[in-house]
Amino acid sequence: MLNHEGQNPLRILGVSGSMSKDSRCARLTNLILSSAQSRGAQVRLLDLYEIDLPMFRTRESRSEHAGRDEADAAVDWAQAFVLATPDYHGSMSGAMKNFLDHYWREFAGKLFATSCLSHEKGLTVMDQMRTAIRQCYGWSLPYGLSVSDHDFDESSALENEHSMARVRMMGRDLAIYGSLISQQFANDLEGEEPSTFAAHYRR
């Protein structure tokens, strides 16, 4: 199915890095995905609480594992990502760091949005995720989204309108800019231009 601009819809994977069941982190991820979907994207959620991703070891030494296989399939499917994590001691969760450790080339040329649940602004958390993404030659939106428990009501619905406006903006920008970057990266992979970092990823 083509989106409203006649292009194939961008495939966006949301990754929730909370180790709590029915977490607000996963709810935030789904809200961003829903916003992107309203802009024509295809979306999926990878909840790290649910899949039990093993601790990263070198790919050569890893045995078969259902959680890793599920994550591999989701990452291979995705053309862009939403990363959402709780703020643990000013850093991303161990589950999110472990997820990022499993991949490298798979992130190259793809756009990422970063978000977190934090009682502060979560700036160091999102900076660390962006650093990991940059080291894998991925792109990041130039802003992040931080929300706190106080932004949710008793039913865990996000009721802060300013935060909801940021959610809508992030979903929109990820869908629009992600499509542009994904298409250009694909063109560069298929082309013969040597003066692009995509040339390093040609088979």
C-alpha positions as CSV (number, residue, x, y, z in Angstrom):
1,M,0.0,0.0,0.0
2,L,1.3,3.4,-0.9
3,N,1.1,6.4,1.4
4,H,-0.6,9.7,0.5
5,E,2.4,10.9,-1.4
6,G,2.5,7.8,-3.6
7,Q,5.5,6.2,-1.9
8,N,5.8,2.9,-0.1
9,P,5.0,3.5,3.6
10,L,8.0,3.9,5.9
11,R,8.4,1.0,8.4
12,I,9.0,2.3,11.9
13,L,9.9,0.2,14.9
14,G,9.2,1.4,18.4
15,V,11.5,0.0,21.1
16,S,10.4,0.3,24.7
17,G,13.3,-0.2,27.1
18,S,11.3,-0.5,30.4
19,M,11.4,-3.7,32.4
20,S,8.0,-3.0,34.0
21,K,4.9,-4.7,32.8
22,D,2.4,-2.4,31.1
23,S,4.9,0.4,31.5
24,R,4.2,4.1,30.7
25,C,7.4,3.9,28.6
26,A,5.6,1.4,26.2
27,R,2.5,3.6,26.3
28,L,4.6,6.6,25.2
29,T,6.2,4.6,22.4
30,N,2.8,3.6,21.2
31,L,1.6,7.2,21.2
32,I,4.5,8.2,19.0
33,L,4.0,5.3,16.7
34,S,0.3,6.2,16.4
35,S,1.2,9.7,15.4
36,A,3.6,8.4,12.7
37,Q,1.0,5.9,11.5
38,S,-1.5,8.8,11.0
39,R,1.1,10.2,8.6
40,G,1.2,7.0,6.5
41,A,3.9,4.9,8.2
42,Q,3.7,1.3,9.0
43,V,4.5,0.7,12.7
44,R,5.5,-2.1,15.1
45,L,6.3,-2.2,18.8
46,L,9.2,-4.2,20.3
47,D,8.7,-4.3,24.0
48,L,11.9,-5.5,25.7
49,Y,10.0,-6.5,28.8
50,E,8.1,-9.0,26.7
51,I,10.8,-10.6,24.5
52,D,13.5,-11.4,27.1
53,L,16.4,-10.4,24.9
54,P,19.6,-12.1,26.2
55,M,22.7,-10.2,27.2
56,F,24.8,-9.4,24.2
57,R,27.8,-11.5,23.5
58,T,29.8,-11.6,20.2
59,R,27.5,-12.6,17.4
60,E,29.8,-15.6,16.7
61,S,29.2,-17.1,20.1
62,R,25.4,-16.6,20.4
63,S,23.2,-19.6,20.3
64,E,19.6,-19.6,19.1
65,H,17.3,-17.6,21.3
66,A,13.6,-16.8,20.6
67,G,13.9,-13.3,22.0
68,R,17.0,-12.4,19.9
69,D,15.4,-13.9,16.8
70,E,12.3,-11.8,17.4
71,A,14.4,-8.6,17.8
72,D,16.5,-9.5,14.7
73,A,13.4,-9.8,12.6
74,A,12.0,-6.6,13.8
75,V,15.2,-4.6,13.3
76,D,15.6,-6.1,9.8
77,W,12.1,-5.0,9.0
78,A,12.5,-1.4,10.2
79,Q,13.5,1.6,8.2
80,A,13.3,4.0,11.2
81,F,13.1,3.7,15.0
82,V,11.6,5.2,18.1
83,L,13.6,4.5,21.2
84,A,12.0,5.1,24.6
85,T,13.6,4.4,28.0
86,P,13.2,5.2,31.6
87,D,15.8,7.5,33.1
88,Y,17.9,5.4,35.4
89,H,20.6,7.4,37.2
90,G,20.8,9.8,34.3
91,S,21.2,7.1,31.7
92,M,19.2,4.7,29.5
93,S,18.0,1.5,31.0
94,G,20.3,-1.6,30.9
95,A,17.7,-3.2,28.6
96,M,17.9,-0.4,26.1
97,K,21.7,-0.4,26.1
98,N,21.7,-4.2,25.7
99,F,19.4,-3.9,22.7
100,L,21.6,-1.3,21.0
101,D,24.7,-3.5,21.7
102,H,23.2,-6.3,19.5
103,Y,23.3,-4.2,16.3
104,W,25.6,-2.0,14.3
105,R,25.4,-2.2,10.5
106,E,21.6,-2.6,10.8
107,F,21.2,1.0,12.1
108,A,23.3,2.7,9.4
109,G,21.4,5.2,7.3
110,K,18.2,5.0,9.4
111,L,16.5,7.8,11.3
112,F,15.9,7.5,15.1
113,A,13.7,9.4,17.5
114,T,14.6,9.4,21.2
115,S,12.3,9.7,24.2
116,C,12.4,9.0,27.9
117,L,10.4,8.9,31.1
118,S,12.2,11.2,33.5
119,H,11.6,13.2,36.6
120,E,14.1,15.7,35.2
121,K,14.6,16.7,31.5
122,G,16.2,13.4,30.5
123,L,18.9,15.2,28.4
124,T,21.8,13.0,29.4
125,V,19.6,9.9,28.7
126,M,18.8,11.0,25.1
127,D,22.3,12.2,24.5
128,Q,23.7,8.8,25.3
129,M,21.2,7.1,22.9
130,R,22.1,9.6,20.2
131,T,25.8,8.9,20.7
132,A,25.2,5.1,20.3
133,I,23.2,5.7,17.1
134,R,25.8,8.1,15.7
135,Q,28.5,5.5,16.3
136,C,26.5,3.1,14.2
137,Y,26.1,5.7,11.4
138,G,22.5,6.3,12.1
139,W,20.7,9.7,12.0
140,S,18.8,11.3,14.9
141,L,16.1,13.9,15.1
142,P,17.6,17.1,16.5
143,Y,15.3,17.0,19.5
144,G,14.0,14.5,22.0
145,L,10.8,14.0,24.0
146,S,10.9,13.7,27.8
147,V,7.8,13.1,29.9
148,S,7.3,12.4,33.6
149,D,4.8,10.3,35.6
150,H,3.0,13.6,36.4
151,D,2.1,13.9,32.7
152,F,-0.1,10.8,33.0
153,D,-3.5,10.4,34.7
154,E,-4.5,7.5,37.0
155,S,-5.3,5.3,34.0
156,S,-1.9,6.0,32.5
157,A,-3.2,8.1,29.7
158,L,-1.0,11.0,28.7
159,E,-3.0,14.1,29.7
160,N,-0.3,16.8,29.4
161,E,-1.3,18.7,26.2
162,H,2.2,20.1,25.7
163,S,3.7,16.6,25.8
164,M,1.0,15.4,23.4
165,A,1.9,18.2,21.0
166,R,5.5,17.0,21.1
167,V,4.3,13.4,20.5
168,R,2.4,14.5,17.4
169,M,5.4,16.5,16.2
170,M,7.8,13.6,16.7
171,G,5.6,11.1,14.9
172,R,5.1,13.5,12.0
173,D,8.8,14.4,11.7
174,L,9.9,10.8,12.0
175,A,7.5,9.7,9.2
176,I,8.4,12.6,6.9
177,Y,12.2,12.9,7.4
178,G,12.6,9.1,7.8
179,S,11.1,8.6,4.4
180,L,13.4,11.1,2.8
181,I,16.5,9.7,4.5
182,S,15.5,6.0,3.8
183,Q,14.9,6.7,0.2
184,Q,18.2,8.6,-0.3
185,F,20.2,5.9,1.6
186,A,18.6,3.2,-0.6
187,N,19.5,5.2,-3.8
188,D,23.1,5.6,-2.6
189,L,23.4,1.9,-1.8
190,E,22.2,1.0,-5.3
191,G,24.3,3.6,-7.0
192,E,28.0,3.9,-7.7
193,E,28.8,7.3,-6.1
194,P,31.9,6.8,-4.0
195,S,31.7,10.0,-2.1
196,T,29.0,8.9,0.4
197,F,29.1,6.9,3.6
198,A,26.5,4.5,2.1
199,A,29.3,3.2,-0.2
200,H,30.8,1.4,2.8
201,Y,27.6,-0.7,3.2
202,R,27.3,-1.9,-0.4
203,R,27.3,-5.6,-0.7
